[in-house]
Amino acid sequence: MDFPRFPDHCHSALCRHLTPKLFTELSSHETRYGYTLKQLIRSGVENPDSSIGVYAGDEESYETFAPLLDPIIREYHHYDPVTGHHRSDLNPTHLRISNPDPEGTFILSTRIRVARNLHCFPFGPAIARRERLIVECLIADTLRELAGELAGRYYPLSGMDQATRQRLIQDHFLFKEGDRFLESAGLNQDWPEGRGIYHNDDKTFLIWVNEEDQLRIISMEPGGNITRVFARLSKAIAALEERLTFAYSERLGYLTSCPTNLGTAMRASVHIRLPKLSEDPEHFRQICDRYHLQIRGIHGEHSGSEGGIWDISNRRRLGVTEVEAVTEMAEGVAELIRTEKRL
């Protein structure tokens, strides 16, 4: 493979940090699972409109290709991946926040998710069909042991009947085949085999198996009781860790396919109605920037608002604990609500 020639309009992290010299240096490197530089950068090469453009194929990718990945991580997370030491704190008793919307006027729902991959398995971009099926089997067996409020059922995507598919679509639980960025990264191989969805009986706890990462663990419910949503997530992670070992690095936290999710691998968000503040986008953005919050439309990134409803989530993931990230989100949301009331 020759050094890729990016178009002039390319502004991805990959095209900014990959030099011909670095390309030559890393081209002969590969991880123990045979993951190469060509695979690492393929999504960004085939999709020059990518914002990042790289996907790790396994835990070792972050060491083998550190000369390229570390500058990207430093730029995105404002964190030094060489000297940094990530801390994790999923203890809900350390969370000192209250419901920012106890009357339910503004917050429609709260959702907190984390990404996880299994230790000593390739990640989605590098995993073979047999290994993916083993991962699914290990996770599904673990999910069957969940009890209490976490008890539910696992639904494999492969061979799913139409009635179940329709119900999961109506519940907004069903995930689709990945987009062209994930396709180029190799994350759509053997679709939908080896993928599945688990949800508890109350539909407040959900797991996606072998989507972008091997597990997307999600806690959610209507309203703004962020503490309860976080406590449920923490309980679920602890239960899973009794039988599963997740990929983790002291310098980078929980390891994920996309470097943007490193660290806590957490996205804590609320769907919130802010019709008056929506009319002053500059003020809206300033508040969110102060609390390191990301603004998205109700259908995710690159979508717009409907009826003044937005998806607001934490932006910082690496170098902060889970408790700190959720606290920052809750305090920022409380400020947004105070501002909306004044308007």
Secondary structure, DSSP 8 states (H G I E B T S, - for coil): -------TT---HHHHH--HHHHHHHTT-B-TT--BHHHHHHHHHH-TT-SS-----STTHHHHTHHHHHHHHHHHHTS-TTT--------GGG-----S-TT-SSEEEEEEEEEE-BTTS--TTT--HHHHHHHHHHHHHHHTT--GGG-EEEEESTT--HHHHHHHHHTT-------HHHHHHTTTTTTTTT-EEEEETTS-EEEEESSSSSEEEEEEEESS-HHHHHHHHHHHHHHHHTT--B-EETTTEE--SSGGG-BT-EEEEEEEE-TTGGG-HHHHHHHHHHTTEEEEBTTBTT---BTTEEEEEE---SSS-HHHHHHHHHHHHHHHHHHHHH-
